[in-house]
Amino acid sequence: MTQRDFAGKVVVITGAAGGLGRALARSFAAAGAHIAALDCDAPGAEALAAELRNAGRQALGLDCDVSDVAACLYLFRDRGYALLA
């Protein structure tokens, strides 16, 4: 399987503090992506982001319940995140 180059691309991972989300974040980061790790478990999302930053990657851990439309709008529109650009 060919690995895609995600250098400089932003990848938003939901459920990032859990097993599958954490694995996806690590995989995309290894492919060069900047990671926005979203989870209701804010400390878990930030711990993952810190792990990735310590490995030389660019990452943010963000508290967000993606089942809540208002929370998503607040994060991406109202807070004005230019995610890792």
Stockholm file with secondary structure:
# STOCKHOLM 1.0

chainA/1-85         MTQRDFAGKVVVITGAAGGLGRALARSFAAAGAHIAALDCDAPGAEALAAELRNAGRQALGLDCDVSDVAACLYLFRDRGYALLA
#=GR chainA/1-85 SS CCCCCCTTCEEEEETTTSHHHHHHHHHHHHTTCEEEEEESCHHHHHHHHHHHHHTTCCEEEEECCTTCHHHHHIIIIISCCCTTC
#=GC SS_cons        CCCCCCTTCEEEEETTTSHHHHHHHHHHHHTTCEEEEEESCHHHHHHHHHHHHHTTCCEEEEECCTTCHHHHHIIIIISCCCTTC
//
